[in-house]
Amino acid sequence: MTSDTDLAAQVASLDWYHTIDLGHGVVTPGLYDHRPYLAHYALPDDLSGKSALDVGAASGFFAFELERRGARVTATELPEWQAHDFSPLYQHNQSIQQANRYLHQPFEVARTALGSRVERRLLRVQDLSPETIGRFDIVFCGSLLVHLTDPIQALWRIASVTTERAIIATVIARNMQDQPVAQMTGFPRGDTWWVPTRRCLELMVASAGFAGVEWV
């Protein structure tokens, strides 16, 4: 078997959150392919000399993209599957062992295949602080807030480790845009919770101490 064949076999044996081009003709079959939409995330083209943090990196697409643009990158992920903000009634559709494999192994396979130097830290967003992880010029948080029972605290934690800019990618409620409210989307066996309106998210971000908001 060639090394390319080995990589393709590794990729095929795992479940992927992100679609990532690993080179050698191998592309991961992710649930989400962000490649066509990168321009919408307002990532600076040149991050040379910058430090960046990807909060809740999953398979690592954005962490590796930040690195490709020149940043020194740290990526965080939960230490274990059960650390999600699950309802006590949440029912797993796979074993905990399988879930932890999904959480951790794809990132490691991608990092090795890409020859990446992204540092991975197993840390909940609620535990981010200058003491636990340091401070970063750019902090990226994608599709995480909706999965948290307390997204405001998460924004406070993100702000505490951001020195220049935080990029928050999240779903927002389309109705009542001028009202500072959030829609409860959770259900007894769910793992999604709050969807804020645009105005609500602006106030949440302001409560964390960010100086301003730019919508892209």
N, C-alpha and C positions, 0 to 999 in steps of 0.2 A: 504493500500500500504506500502511496505517496503521502507526504505531509499534508498536501491539499485535500486528499481523500480523507485522511484522519480528521482534519478540521471539519469537513463537511459532515462526517459521521457524528462528531461531537455536537455540532450545531443541531443536527436532526434529532438527537437524543434528548434535547432539552426543550422546555417551554419558554418562550421569549416574550417579554413585555414590549421591547423596542425592536424595530427593524433597523439593523446596522449592517453597513457594507464592510465586511472584514477583509476585503481584498481577495486575491486568488480566485475570483469568481464565486465567492461564498457570501451570501446575504442572509442574515437571520430572519426567520419567519415570524416577525413580531406582531403582536396584537395592534400596535400603533406604529405607523410609518410617518415620522415627522419630517422626513427629508423634503417633500414638496412645499412645506410650510415654514421652513427655517426663517425666511425673511420677515415673517410676522412676529418673531420673538425678540427682535431688536437686539440681538447679540452684536457687540462691537466686532467689526471685521478684524481688527488687529488688537490682540490682547497681550502682546509681547511685554514681558516684565510685570504683568499683573498676576495677582493671586485670585483664584476663583473657587467657590464652593457650590457643589450641586447637592441640594438637600433632597433626600429620598430619590436616589439616582436610578433605582431599579436596574435594568440591563445596562445602563450607562450611556445611552445615546448622547445626551446633552453634556455629560462630563467629558466624553471623548471629543465632542465638537468644540468645547471650550479649550481643550488642550490643543486641538488642531489649529486653533486661532492664536496660539502662542502662550496661553496662560499656564501657570503652575496650579494644578487642580487637585482639590480634595473632594471626595464624594462620600456622602453618608447614606446609610441604609439601616433599617431596623436590625437589631441583633438576632431576632427570631420572629417567625410568622405571628406568634401569639401576641407580640407587642403592638399589633395594630389596635386602633380604637374600635374593637368589635363590641357589639351588644352581647350581654351575657347569653342571649338566646341564639347567637350566630351559629350556623351549622356549616361546617367545612364540607366541601364536596370532594376533598382529597385528604390523604393522611397528612399529619403534621410533618412527617419526614419528607413527603413529596413537596409540600408547600415551602419548606425551608430550602429545599433543592432549587425550586423556582426562584426563590428570593436571592440566593447567593451564587449559584454556579454559573449562570449565563454571564454575569459581569466578569467573573474570573476568566472564562473562556475568551470573551471579547478582548479583555485587557491583554492577555497573552498573545492573541492573534494579531493585535494591532501594535504590539511592542510598546504599549502605553506605560507611562510613569505616573498615572493618576493614583493618588493615595486613597485607599478606602478605609473609612472608619465606621464602625457599627455603633450608631448613636441615634436615639430618638430626637426628633426636632425639639421636643420639650426640654431636652437636656443640653441644647446648644448654649454655649457661653464662651467668652474669651478665654476662660480658664480651661474649659474642656476641649476646645478645638482651635482657638485663636481667632484672629480677625482677617477678613478678606476684602479685597477691592470690589469684587463682583460676587453676588450671591444669587444663584438661580434656584427657584422653587417651582416645579411644574406639576400641576394636577395633584397636589397634596392636600390643600386646605379643605377640600370637600370631604376628605376622609377623616377629618379630625373633629372630635366633639368640642374642642376649644380652639378654633382657628385664631382667635385674637391673641392668646398666649403664644401660639406658634409664631405669629408676626412679631411679637415682642422679642422672642428669642432670636429670630432672624435678624432683626434690627441690631441686636447687641453684638453681632459678629460682622456687620456690614460697615465698611468705611467709605465706599463711594456710591454704589448702586445695587439695589435688589431688583431682580426681574421676577415678578410673580405671575405665573400663567395659571389661570383658574377659570372655571365656569362661573358665569354670573346669571342671575335671574333677569329675564327680558321684560317682565312686567313691572310696573311701578318704579321705573328707573330713578326717579327723583326722590324716592322715599328711602330713608335709611333702615331698611328691613332686610331680613334674611328668611329664605324659605326652608322649612324643615323637610328634608328629603329622606330622613332615616325611617326605617321600619324595623320591627322587632328582630329580624334576623339579618339586618343590613350592615354595611360598612361604609355608607356615605351618610352625611349628616346635614351640613348647612350650605345653601347656595345664596350668597348675598346679592343684593342689587348693586348697581354701579356706585350709587351714593353711599351705601352701607360699606362697601369695600374701601372707598376713599376714606371714610371715617375710621375704619379699622386700621388702615395703614397709618393714618395720622396719629392714632393712639399709640403706635409703636415708636413715634418720634421721627418718622421720615419727613423731610422738609417739603416734599411735593410729590405729585403723581403725574405721570405722563402715560396716556393711553395709546396703545399701538395696535 
